[in-house]
Amino acid sequence: MKAAHFLAAAILSLGTASSALAGCSDPAGARVDWRGCNLYKANLSRANLVYANLLDANLSGANLSDANLSGANLTNANLSDADLTRARLYEANLSGANLSVANLSEAYLSEAHLSDANLSDANLSWANLFEANLSGANLSVANLSEAYLSEAHLSDANLSDANLSWANLFEANLSGANLTNANLSDANLSGANLTDANLSGATWRDGRICGEGSIGECK
């Protein structure tokens, strides 16, 4: 009797393991479970990945242009050098994700969760980041020219050497952010919270270069 129970448990265990592994070969689709899967350089252009589970997945170099990833879980995913041009990431969870050198030009990231994400040297020109949470994110050397960042949460974010020219930062929270040497020329900073933000060496909206020790305001 004990042997029978052991055999049944073993079969169930093998079946569960097989199912977990099989998820990585499942076709793209809404709510697909690709957590931890290796999708290096995968072509997922225009794919419907709404509410997909991509936790810890490797999507480095992947083509996700025009893909719909709204509500997807991309926590700690590797999206370095990925093409996310015009991708829809509304309310997607990208907390702790690696998006370094990724192309997010014209991507829709409204209300996305990007806290502590690595977006260094990423292209976010013309991206919609309305009310996105980028607190603690690394955006050093990122291109955010003409990005829509109204009411975005950028507290303690690293925006050193970032290009924010013509960006809309209306009522954005930039408290404690590192904006050293950032380009803010012609940016809309109306109502933005710059408490304790470091603006040393930054190019201000009117073209002035902020002096060393410019904290909270351009001096």
N, C-alpha and C positions, 0 to 999 in steps of 0.2 A: 504494500500500500504506500509506504514511504517512497519506494523507488518510483512508483507511478506519479506521485506528487512532484518528485524531483524532476522527472522527465517532462512533465507538463510545464513546470516553472522554467526549465531550460529552453523549451520550445517557445514559450511566451517571451522570454528574454531575447532570444535570437530574432523573433519576429519584430519586437520593438526596436532593436538595434538596426535591423534591415530597413524598417520604415523611416527611421531617423536619417539613415544614409541615403535612402531613395529620394528624400526631399530635394536634394541638390540637383537631381536630374529631372525634376518635375518641370513642365513647361511654364513659361512666364504667365502670370495671371493674378487677378486680385486675390489678396490674402495668401499668396504662396509662402510657404515656410522654407526660406533659404538661409536660416541662421547658421553662421559659421561656415558657409559654403565658399569654395574658391571659384570666383567668377572673374578672374583676372583677364582683362581685355575682352570680356564678353560683349557681343553686339546686342544691346537691348534698346536700341533706338525705337522710340514710339511705343515701347512696351507699356501695358497696363499693369502697374504694380501697386495699385491702391491698397493701402493697409497691409502691404507685404511685410513679412518678418525677415529683416536682413541684419539682425543683431550680430556683430562681430564678423560679418561677411567681408571677403576680400574682393572689392570691385575696382581695384587700382587699374587705371588705363582703360576702364570699360566705357563703351559708348552708350550713354543714357540720354542722348539728345532727344528732346520732345517727349520723353517718357513721363508717365503720370505716376508719381510716388507720393501722392497726397496721403497723409496719415500713416505713412510707412515707418517702421521701426528700424532706424539705421544707427542705433547707438553703438559707438566704438567701431563702426565699420571703416574699412580702409578704402577711401575714394580718391586717393592721391592720383593726380594726372588724369582723372576721369573727365569725360565730356558730358556735361550736364546742361548744355546750351538749351535754353527755353524749357527746361524740365519743370514740371509742376511738383512742388514739394510743400504744398499747403499743409500746415500743422504736422509736418514730418518731424520725427525725433532724430536729430543728428548730434545729440550730446556726446562729446568726447570723440567724434568722428575725425578722421584724417582726410582733409580736403585740400591739402597743400598742392599748389600748382594746378588745381582743378579749374575747368572752364565752366563758370556758372553765369555766363553772360545772358541777360534777359530771363534768367530763371525766376520762377514765382515761388518765393519763400515766405510768404505772408504767414505770420504766427508760427513759424517753424522754431524748433528748439535746437539751438546751436551752442549752448553753454559749454565752455571749455573745449570747443572744437578747434582743430588746427586748419586755418584758412590762409596760412602764409603763402604769399605770392600767387594767390588764387585770382581769377578774373571774375569779378562780380559787377562789371559795368552794365548799367541799365537793369540790374536785378531789382525785384520787388521784395523788400524785406520789412514791410509794414508790420509793426508790433512783434517782430522776430526777437527771440531771446538769444543774444550774443554775449551775455555776461561772461567775462573771463576768457573769451575766445582769443586766439592768436590770429590777427589779421595784418601782421607786419608785411609790408611791401605789397599788400593786396591792391588790386585795381577796383575801386568802388566809384569810379567816375559816373556821374548821373544816376547813381543808384537811389532807389526810393527807400529811405530809412526812417520815415516818419514814425515817431513813437516807439522806435526800436530800443531794446535794452542792451546797452553797450558798456555797462558799468564794469570797471577793472579790465576792460578789453585792451589788448595790445594792438594799437593802430600806428605804430612807429613806421615812418616812411611810406605809409599808405597813401594812395591817390583818391582823395575825396572831392575832387573838383566838380562843381555843379551838382553835388549830391544833395538830396533833400533830407535834412536832419531835423525837421520840424518837431519840436517837443521830444527829441530823442534823449535818452538818459546816458550821458557820457561821464558820469561821476567816477573819478579815480582812473579814468582811461589814460593810456600812454599814447599821446599824439605827437611825440617828438619827431620833428622833421616831416610831419604829414603835410599833404597839400590840400588845403581847405579853400582854395581860391573859388570865389563865386558860389560857395556852398550856402544852403539855407539853414541857418542855425537859430531861427526864431524859436524862442521858448525852450531851447535845448538846455539840459542840466550839465554844466561843466565843472561842478564842484570838485576840487582837488585833481582835476585833469591836468596832465603835464603837456603844455603846449610849446615847450622850448624848441626853437628852431623851426616851428611849423610856419607854413605860408598861410596867413590869415585870409579871410574872404575878400578883403580889399587889396590883397597883394603884399601887405606888410609881412616882414619876417619877424616872428615873435622872439623876443630876447630870452637869453638863458634865465631860468627861474620863473618863467611864465606859468604859474599854477592857477588854474581856474579862469584865467583871462589872458589875452594876448597883450604883453607889455613891450 
